[in-house]
């Protein structure tokens, strides 16, 4: 989801992927345990424009683990649109998690919005297919953004799956109650 910025707008940055095929991408399996080390390794500055987290599973846990010294202006993160907008839920953390093409992955939009609030971010919107949510740092949102209620910006899954239908195939597993709700 950042390819456009690199190719058409001349942005620079670090791309990390466990199965990197391009030389501009660091071959890294990102976990909650190593995210801060990886930011140090690649010399990520404390403040930068965009953080995109799309790792098909532990997205919530990686953002939660990111130290406060890293303060991107905008965070784009994959959410699990299969979970109703009023339910705060995340997968159980497993550093070795690999997505199996089912609906068991990531976190609900509400769980991510609650986490964002603890980190000083507000939900700005979701893209039309129900894949990514956009959060903006509160100091920037105050005078530059019109923030709407989560109910207004949530988008249900609108991506076709193999074999027909929308969303991912059911896994039979249930995401756990969101960590901020279970305390």
DRENLUM-380208 format. One record per atom (N, C-alpha, C, O, CB): residue in one letter; x, y, z. Coordinates in steps of 0.2 Angstrom, whole numbers, padded with zeros to 4 digits, always signed. Glycine has a CB too. Layout:
! DRENLUM-380208
AXYZ ...
! end
This chain:
! DRENLUM-380208
X+0004-0006+0000 X+0000+0000+0000 X+0004+0006+0000 X+0001+0012+0000 X-0005+0000+0006 X+0011+0006+0000 X+0015+0012-0001 X+0019+0012-0008 X+0022+0017-0009 X+0020+0012+0005 X+0017+0008-0012 X+0021+0007-0018 X+0020+0014-0022 X+0024+0016-0025 X+0018+0002-0022 X+0014+0017-0022 X+0012+0023-0026 X+0017+0028-0024 X+0019+0032-0028 X+0005+0025-0025 X+0017+0029-0017 X+0022+0035-0014 X+0029+0034-0017 X+0032+0039-0018 X+0021+0035-0007 X+0031+0028-0017 X+0038+0026-0019 X+0039+0028-0026 X+0044+0031-0028 X+0040+0019-0017 X+0035+0025-0030 X+0036+0025-0037 X+0033+0032-0041 X+0036+0034-0045 X+0032+0020-0041 X+0028+0035-0038 X+0025+0041-0041 X+0026+0047-0038 X+0026+0053-0041 X+0018+0040-0042 X+0028+0047-0031 X+0029+0053-0027 X+0036+0054-0025 X+0038+0059-0021 X+0024+0053-0022 X+0041+0049-0026 X+0048+0049-0024 X+0049+0049-0017 X+0054+0051-0014 X+0050+0056-0026 X+0044+0046-0013 X+0046+0045-0006 X+0051+0040-0005 X+0052+0035-0009 X+0039+0042-0002 X+0054+0040+0000 X+0059+0035+0002 X+0057+0032+0009 X+0053+0035+0012 X+0067+0038+0003 X+0060+0026+0010 X+0058+0023+0017 X+0061+0016+0017 X+0065+0014+0013 X+0051+0023+0017 X+0059+0013+0022 X+0061+0006+0023 X+0055+0001+0022 X+0050+0002+0025 X+0064+0005+0030 X+0056-0004+0018 X+0051-0009+0018 X+0053-0016+0021 X+0059-0018+0019 X+0048-0010+0010 X+0050-0019+0025 X+0052-0025+0028 X+0047-0030+0026 X+0041-0029+0027 X+0053-0025+0035 X+0049-0036+0024 X+0045-0042+0022 X+0048-0048+0024 X+0054-0049+0022 X+0042-0041+0015 X+0045-0053+0026 X+0048-0060+0028 X+0050-0063+0022 X+0055-0067+0022 X+0043-0064+0032 X+0047-0062+0016 X+0048-0065+0010 X+0050-0060+0004 X+0047-0060-0001 X+0042-0070+0008 X+0055-0056+0006 X+0056-0050+0002 X+0059-0053-0005 X+0063-0057-0005 X+0062-0046+0005 X+0056-0050-0010 X+0058-0052-0017 X+0062-0046-0020 X+0065-0047-0026 X+0052-0054-0021 X+0061-0040-0018 X+0064-0034-0021 X+0071-0032-0017 X+0071-0033-0011 X+0059-0028-0021 X+0076-0030-0020 X+0082-0028-0016 X+0081-0022-0012 X+0085-0021-0007 X+0087-0026-0021 X+0075-0018-0013 X+0074-0012-0009 X+0070-0014-0002 X+0069-0010+0002 X+0070-0007-0012 X+0069-0020-0001 X+0065-0022+0005 X+0070-0027+0009 X+0073-0031+0007 X+0059-0027+0003 X+0070-0025+0016 X+0074-0029+0020 X+0070-0035+0022 X+0064-0035+0023 X+0075-0025+0027 X+0073-0041+0021 X+0070-0047+0023 X+0070-0048+0030 X+0075-0051+0033 X+0074-0053+0019 X+0064-0047+0033 X+0063-0047+0040 X+0057-0050+0042 X+0052-0048+0039 X+0064-0040+0044 X+0056-0054+0047 X+0050-0057+0050 X+0049-0052+0056 X+0052-0053+0061 X+0050-0064+0051 X+0044-0048+0055 X+0043-0043+0060 X+0038-0046+0066 X+0033-0049+0065 X+0039-0037+0057 X+0040-0045+0072 X+0037-0047+0078 X+0036-0041+0083 X+0040-0036+0082 X+0040-0053+0081 X+0032-0042+0088 X+0032-0037+0094 X+0039-0037+0097 X+0041-0032+0100 X+0026-0039+0099 X+0042-0043+0097 X+0049-0043+0101 X+0054-0039+0097 X+0059-0037+0100 X+0051-0050+0102 X+0054-0039+0090 X+0059-0036+0087 X+0058-0030+0083 X+0063-0027+0080 X+0062-0041+0082 X+0052-0027+0084 X+0051-0021+0080 X+0055-0015+0082 X+0057-0012+0077 X+0043-0019+0081 X+0056-0014+0088 X+0060-0009+0090 X+0068-0010+0088 X+0071-0005+0086 X+0060-0008+0098 X+0070-0016+0089 X+0077-0017+0086 X+0077-0016+0079 X+0082-0013+0076 X+0079-0025+0088 X+0072-0018+0075 X+0073-0017+0068 X+0072-0009+0066 X+0076-0007+0061 X+0067-0020+0064 X+0069-0006+0070 X+0069+0002+0068 X+0076+0005+0070 X+0078+0009+0066 X+0063+0005+0073 X+0079+0002+0075 X+0086+0004+0077 X+0091+0002+0071 X+0095+0006+0069 X+0088+0002+0083 X+0090-0004+0069 X+0094-0007+0064 X+0094-0003+0057 X+0099-0002+0054 X+0092-0014+0062 X+0088-0001+0055 X+0087+0003+0049 X+0087+0010+0050 X+0085+0014+0046 X+0081+0001+0046 X+0089+0012+0056 X+0090+0020+0058 X+0084+0024+0056 X+0084+0029+0053 X+0096+0022+0054 X+0078+0021+0059 X+0072+0025+0058 X+0072+0031+0063 X+0073+0030+0068 X+0065+0020+0059 X+0070+0037+0060 X+0070+0043+0064 X+0064+0042+0069 X+0059+0039+0068 X+0070+0049+0060 X+0065+0046+0074 X+0059+0046+0079 X+0053+0049+0076 X+0047+0046+0077 X+0061+0051+0085 X+0053+0054+0072 X+0047+0057+0069 X+0048+0055+0061 X+0053+0057+0058 X+0046+0064+0070 X+0043+0053+0058 X+0043+0052+0051 X+0035+0052+0049 X+0031+0052+0053 X+0046+0045+0049 X+0034+0052+0042 X+0028+0053+0039 X+0023+0047+0040 X+0017+0049+0042 X+0029+0055+0032 X+0025+0042+0038 X+0020+0036+0037 X+0023+0030+0040 X+0028+0027+0038 X+0018+0036+0030 X+0019+0026+0044 X+0020+0019+0046 X+0014+0015+0043 X+0008+0016+0045 X+0021+0019+0054 X+0016+0010+0039 X+0011+0006+0037 X+0012-0001+0040 X+0018-0004+0039 X+0011+0005+0029 X+0007-0004+0043 X+0008-0011+0046 X+0003-0015+0043 X-0003-0014+0043 X+0007-0011+0054 X+0006-0020+0039 X+0001-0025+0036 X+0005-0032+0036 X+0009-0033+0031 X+0000-0023+0028 X+0005-0035+0041 X+0008-0041+0042 X+0004-0047+0042 X+0006-0053+0044 X+0013-0041+0048 X-0003-0046+0041 X-0008-0052+0041 X-0008-0056+0047 X-0008-0062+0047 X-0006-0057+0035 X-0008-0052+0053 X-0009-0056+0059 X-0008-0052+0065 X-0012-0050+0069 X-0005-0062+0059 X-0001-0051+0067 X+0000-0048+0073 X+0001-0040+0072 X+0005-0037+0076 X+0007-0050+0075 X-0002-0037+0068 X-0002-0030+0067 X-0003-0026+0073 X+0001-0022+0075 X-0007-0028+0061 X-0009-0028+0077 X-0010-0024+0083 X-0004-0025+0088 X-0002-0020+0091 X-0016-0027+0086 X-0002-0031+0089 X+0004-0032+0094 X+0010-0028+0092 X+0014-0026+0096 X+0005-0039+0095 X+0012-0028+0086 X+0018-0024+0083 X+0017-0017+0085 X+0021-0014+0087 X+0019-0026+0076 X+0011-0014+0083 X+0010-0007+0084 X+0010-0006+0092 X+0013-0001+0094 X+0003-0004+0081 X+0007-0010+0096 X+0007-0009+0103 X+0014-0009+0106 X+0016-0005+0110 X+0003-0015+0106 X+0018-0013+0103 X+0025-0014+0106 X+0030-0008+0104 X+0035-0007+0107 X+0028-0021+0103 X+0028-0005+0098 X+0032+0001+0096 X+0033+0006+0101 X+0028+0009+0104 X+0029+0004+0089 X+0039+0007+0103 X+0041+0012+0108 X+0038+0019+0106 X+0038+0021+0101 X+0048+0013+0110 X+0037+0023+0111 X+0034+0030+0111 X+0039+0035+0107 X+0036+0040+0104 X+0032+0033+0117 X+0045+0033+0107 X+0050+0038+0104 X+0049+0038+0096 X+0051+0042+0093 X+0057+0035+0105 X+0045+0033+0094 X+0044+0033+0086 X+0037+0035+0086 X+0032+0033+0088 X+0044+0025+0083 X+0036+0041+0082 X+0030+0045+0082 X+0028+0047+0075 X+0029+0052+0073 X+0031+0051+0086 X+0026+0042+0071 X+0024+0044+0064 X+0018+0048+0064 X+0014+0048+0068 X+0023+0037+0060 X+0018+0052+0059 X+0012+0057+0058 X+0006+0053+0057 X+0000+0055+0059 X+0014+0062+0053 X+0006+0048+0052 X+0000+0044+0050 X+0002+0037+0051 X+0008+0035+0049 X-0002+0046+0043 X-0003+0033+0053 X-0002+0026+0054 X-0007+0022+0049 X-0013+0024+0050 X-0002+0023+0061 X-0005+0018+0045 X-0010+0014+0041 X-0009+0007+0043 X-0004+0004+0043 X-0009+0015+0033 X-0015+0004+0045 X-0014-0003+0048 X-0020-0007+0046 X-0026-0005+0045 X-0014-0003+0056 X-0019-0013+0044 X-0024-0018+0042 X-0028-0019+0048 X-0026-0021+0053 X-0021-0024+0039 X-0035-0019+0046 X-0040-0021+0052 X-0044-0027+0049 X-0044-0028+0043 X-0044-0016+0054 X-0047-0031+0054 X-0051-0037+0052 X-0058-0034+0052 X-0062-0034+0057 X-0050-0042+0057 X-0060-0033+0046 X-0067-0030+0045 X-0073-0035+0045 X-0078-0034+0045 X-0068-0027+0038 X-0071-0042+0046 X-0076-0047+0048 X-0078-0046+0055 X-0084-0049+0056 X-0072-0054+0047 X-0075-0043+0059 X-0077-0042+0066 X-0082-0036+0066 X-0080-0030+0063 X-0071-0041+0071 X-0088-0036+0069 X-0092-0030+0070 X-0089-0024+0073 X-0085-0025+0077 X-0099-0032+0074 X-0091-0019+0070 X-0088-0012+0072 X-0088-0011+0080 X-0084-0007+0082 X-0091-0007+0068 X-0093-0014+0083 X-0094-0012+0090 X-0090-0017+0095 X-0092-0018+0101 X-0101-0012+0092 X-0086-0022+0092 X-0083-0027+0096 X-0075-0026+0095 X-0072-0025+0090 X-0085-0034+0093 X-0072-0025+0101 X-0065-0025+0102 X-0062-0032+0103 X-0063-0035+0108 X-0063-0020+0108 X-0058-0034+0098 X-0056-0041+0098 X-0049-0041+0094 X-0048-0037+0089 X-0061-0045+0094 X-0045-0045+0096 X-0038-0046+0093 X-0037-0054+0093 X-0039-0057+0097 X-0033-0042+0096 X-0032-0056+0089 X-0030-0063+0089 X-0025-0063+0095 X-0022-0058+0097 X-0026-0065+0082 X-0025-0069+0098 X-0020-0071+0103 X-0013-0070+0100 X-0012-0072+0094 X-0021-0078+0106 X-0008-0067+0104 X-0002-0065+0101 X+0002-0072+0100 X+0003-0076+0105 X+0002-0061+0105 X+0005-0073+0095 X+0009-0079+0093 X+0015-0076+0089 X+0014-0074+0083 X+0006-0085+0090 X+0021-0075+0091 X+0026-0072+0087 X+0028-0076+0080 X+0031-0073+0076 X+0033-0072+0091 X+0025-0082+0080 X+0027-0086+0074 X+0020-0087+0070 X+0020-0091+0065 X+0029-0093+0076 X+0015-0083+0071 X+0009-0083+0067 X+0010-0082+0060 X+0014-0078+0058 X+0004-0078+0070 X+0007-0086+0056 X+0007-0086+0049 X-0001-0086+0047 X-0004-0091+0049 X+0011-0091+0045 X-0003-0081+0043 X-0010-0081+0041 X-0012-0087+0037 X-0008-0089+0032 X-0011-0075+0037 X-0017-0090+0038 X-0019-0096+0034 X-0025-0095+0029 X-0029-0099+0027 X-0022-0102+0039 X-0026-0088+0027 X-0031-0086+0022 X-0038-0087+0025 X-0043-0087+0021 X-0031-0090+0016 X-0039-0087+0032 X-0046-0087+0035 X-0047-0080+0038 X-0043-0075+0037 X-0046-0093+0040 X-0053-0080+0042 X-0054-0074+0045 X-0051-0073+0052 X-0053-0069+0056 X-0062-0073+0046 X-0046-0077+0053 X-0043-0077+0060 X-0036-0073+0059 X-0031-0076+0057 X-0042-0084+0063 X-0036-0067+0060 X-0030-0063+0059 X-0032-0056+0062 X-0037-0054+0063 X-0028-0062+0051 X-0027-0052+0064 X-0027-0045+0066 X-0031-0044+0071 X-0032-0047+0076 X-0029-0042+0060 X-0034-0038+0071 X-0038-0035+0076 X-0044-0031+0073 X-0044-0029+0067 X-0034-0030+0080 X-0049-0030+0077 X-0055-0026+0075 X-0053-0019+0074 X-0049-0017+0077 X-0061-0028+0079 X-0058-0015+0071 X-0057-0008+0070 X-0057-0005+0077 X-0053+0000+0079 X-0062-0005+0065 X-0062-0007+0081 X-0062-0004+0088 X-0056-0006+0092 X-0054-0001+0096 X-0069-0007+0091 X-0054-0012+0092 X-0047-0013+0096 X-0042-0008+0094 X-0038-0006+0098 X-0045-0020+0095 X-0041-0007+0087 X-0036-0003+0085 X-0037+0004+0087 X-0032+0008+0088 X-0035-0004+0077 X-0043+0006+0086 X-0045+0013+0088 X-0043+0014+0096 X-0041+0020+0098 X-0052+0015+0087 X-0045+0009+0100 X-0043+0010+0107 X-0036+0010+0108 X-0033+0014+0112 X-0046+0004+0111 X-0032+0006+0105 X-0025+0006+0105 X-0022+0013+0103 X-0018+0016+0106 X-0022+0001+0101 X-0025+0015+0097 X-0022+0022+0094 X-0023+0027+0100 X-0019+0032+0100 X-0026+0023+0088 X-0029+0027+0103 X-0030+0033+0108 X-0025+0033+0113 X-0023+0038+0116 X-0037+0032+0111 X-0022+0027+0115 X-0017+0026+0121 X-0010+0029+0118 X-0006+0031+0122 X-0016+0019+0123 X-0010+0029+0111 X-0003+0031+0108 X-0004+0038+0106 X+0001+0041+0103 X-0001+0026+0103 X-0010+0042+0107 X-0010+0048+0104 X-0012+0049+0097 X-0010+0054+0094 X-0004+0052+0105 X-0016+0045+0095 X-0019+0045+0088 X-0026+0044+0088 X-0030+0042+0092 X-0016+0039+0084 X-0029+0047+0082 X-0036+0047+0081 X-0038+0043+0074 X-0034+0044+0070 X-0040+0054+0081 X-0043+0040+0074 X-0046+0037+0068 X-0048+0042+0063 X-0052+0046+0065 X-0051+0032+0069 X-0045+0042+0057 X-0047+0046+0052 X-0051+0043+0047 X-0056+0047+0045 X-0040+0049+0048 X-0050+0037+0045 X-0055+0034+0040 X-0053+0027+0039 X-0047+0024+0041 X-0056+0038+0034 X-0057+0024+0034 X-0055+0017+0032 X-0056+0017+0024 X-0060+0021+0022 X-0060+0011+0035 X-0052+0013+0021 X-0053+0013+0014 X-0059+0009+0012 X-0061+0005+0016 X-0046+0010+0010 X-0061+0009+0006 X-0068+0007+0004 X-0069-0001+0004 X-0074-0003+0005 X-0069+0009-0003 X-0063-0005+0004 X-0064-0012+0003 X-0064-0015+0010 X-0064-0021+0011 X-0059-0015-0001 X-0063-0011+0016 X-0062-0014+0022 X-0056-0017+0024 X-0056-0023+0027 X-0068-0018+0023 X-0050-0015+0022 X-0044-0018+0023 X-0040-0014+0027 X-0037-0016+0032 X-0040-0019+0016 X-0039-0007+0026 X-0034-0003+0030 X-0038+0003+0033 X-0043+0005+0031 X-0029+0000+0025 X-0036+0004+0039 X-0038+0010+0043 X-0032+0015+0044 X-0026+0013+0044 X-0040+0008+0050 X-0034+0021+0044 X-0029+0027+0044 X-0030+0031+0050 X-0036+0033+0052 X-0030+0031+0038 X-0025+0032+0054 X-0024+0035+0060 X-0020+0041+0060 X-0014+0040+0056 X-0022+0030+0066 X-0021+0047+0062 X-0017+0053+0062 X-0015+0055+0069 X-0020+0054+0074 X-0021+0058+0058 X-0009+0057+0070 X-0007+0059+0077 X-0011+0065+0079 X-0013+0070+0075 X+0000+0061+0076 X-0013+0065+0085 X-0018+0070+0088 X-0016+0077+0087 X-0020+0081+0086 X-0019+0069+0095 X-0009+0079+0088 X-0007+0085+0087 X-0008+0088+0080 X-0009+0094+0079 X+0000+0086+0089 X-0008+0084+0075 X-0009+0085+0068 X-0017+0085+0066 X-0019+0089+0062 X-0005+0081+0064 X-0021+0081+0069 X-0028+0080+0068 X-0032+0087+0070 X-0036+0089+0067 X-0031+0074+0071 X-0029+0089+0076 X-0033+0095+0079 X-0035+0100+0074 X-0041+0102+0074 X-0029+0098+0084 X-0031+0103+0070 X-0033+0108+0066 X-0033+0107+0058 X-0035+0111+0054 X-0027+0114+0066 X-0032+0100+0057 X-0031+0098+0050 X-0036+0093+0047 X-0037+0092+0041 X-0024+0096+0048 X-0040+0090+0052 X-0044+0084+0050 X-0051+0085+0053 X-0052+0088+0058 X-0041+0078+0052 X-0056+0082+0049 X-0063+0082+0052 X-0063+0074+0054 X-0063+0070+0050 X-0068+0084+0046 X-0064+0073+0061 X-0064+0066+0063 X-0071+0065+0064 X-0075+0068+0066 X-0060+0066+0070 X-0073+0058+0062 X-0080+0056+0062 X-0080+0050+0067 X-0075+0047+0068 X-0082+0054+0055 X-0086+0048+0069 X-0087+0042+0073 X-0085+0036+0070 X-0085+0035+0063 X-0094+0042+0075 X-0083+0031+0073 X-0080+0025+0071 X-0086+0021+0067 X-0085+0018+0062 X-0078+0020+0076 X-0092+0022+0069 X-0098+0019+0065 X-0098+0022+0058 X-0100+0019+0053 X-0104+0021+0069 X-0096+0028+0057 X-0097+0032+0051 X-0091+0030+0046 X-0092+0029+0040 X-0097+0039+0051 X-0085+0028+0049 X-0079+0027+0044 X-0078+0019+0043 X-0075+0017+0038 X-0073+0030+0047 X-0081+0015+0047 X-0080+0008+0047 X-0083+0006+0040 X-0088+0008+0037 X-0084+0004+0052 X-0079+0001+0036 X-0081-0002+0030 X-0081-0009+0031 X-0075-0012+0033 X-0076+0001+0024 X-0086-0013+0029 X-0086-0020+0030 X-0082-0023+0024 X-0079-0020+0020 X-0093-0023+0029 X-0080-0030+0025 X-0076-0033+0020 X-0079-0033+0013 X-0085-0035+0012 X-0074-0040+0022 X-0076-0030+0008 X-0078-0029+0001 X-0073-0032-0004 X-0072-0029-0009 X-0080-0022-0001 X-0070-0037-0001 X-0065-0040-0006 X-0067-0047-0007 X-0069-0051-0003 X-0057-0040-0002 X-0067-0049-0013 X-0069-0056-0015 X-0064-0061-0013 X-0058-0060-0014 X-0070-0056-0023 X-0067-0067-0011 X-0063-0072-0010 X-0063-0077-0015 X-0068-0078-0019 X-0065-0075-0003 X-0058-0082-0015 X-0058-0087-0020 X-0064-0092-0019 X-0065-0093-0013 X-0051-0091-0020 X-0068-0093-0024 X-0074-0098-0023 X-0080-0093-0022 X-0085-0096-0021 X-0073-0102-0017 X-0080-0087-0022 X-0085-0083-0022 X-0087-0080-0015 X-0084-0083-0010 X-0091-0086-0024 X-0090-0075-0014 X-0092-0072-0008 X-0087-0066-0006 X-0082-0065-0010 X-0092-0077-0002 X-0088-0063-0001 X-0084-0057+0002 X-0081-0059+0009 X-0084-0062+0013 X-0088-0051+0002 X-0075-0056+0010 X-0072-0058+0016 X-0068-0064+0015 X-0068-0067+0010 X-0077-0058+0022 X-0065-0066+0021 X-0061-0072+0021 X-0065-0078+0023 X-0070-0077+0027 X-0055-0071+0025 X-0063-0084+0022 X-0066-0090+0024 X-0066-0091+0031 X-0061-0089+0035 X-0063-0096+0021 X-0072-0093+0034 X-0072-0094+0042 X-0066-0099+0044 X-0065-0104+0041 X-0079-0096+0044 X-0063-0097+0050 X-0058-0102+0052 X-0061-0106+0058 X-0058-0111+0059 X-0052-0098+0055 X-0067-0104+0061 X-0069-0108+0067 X-0066-0105+0073 X-0068-0108+0079 X-0068-0115+0066 X-0061-0101+0073 X-0058-0098+0079 X-0061-0091+0080 X-0063-0088+0075 X-0050-0098+0078 X-0061-0089+0086 X-0064-0083+0088 X-0058-0078+0091 X-0054-0080+0094 X-0069-0083+0093 X-0058-0072+0088 X-0053-0067+0091 X-0055-0066+0098 X-0061-0066+0100 X-0053-0061+0087 X-0050-0065+0102 X-0051-0064+0109 X-0053-0056+0111 X-0053-0052+0107 X-0044-0065+0113 X-0057-0056+0116 X-0059-0049+0118 X-0053-0044+0118 X-0047-0046+0121 X-0062-0049+0125 X-0054-0038+0116 X-0048-0033+0115 X-0045-0032+0122 X-0048-0032+0127 X-0051-0027+0113 X-0038-0032+0122 X-0034-0032+0128 X-0036-0026+0132 X-0035-0026+0138 X-0027-0031+0126 X-0038-0020+0129 X-0039-0014+0133 X-0046-0015+0137 X-0048-0012+0141 X-0040-0008+0129 X-0050-0020+0134 X-0057-0021+0137 X-0056-0027+0142 X-0061-0027+0147 X-0062-0023+0132 X-0051-0031+0142 X-0051-0037+0146 X-0048-0035+0153 X-0047-0039+0157 X-0047-0042+0143 X-0046-0029+0154 X-0042-0027+0160 X-0048-0026+0166 X-0046-0025+0172 X-0038-0021+0160 
! end
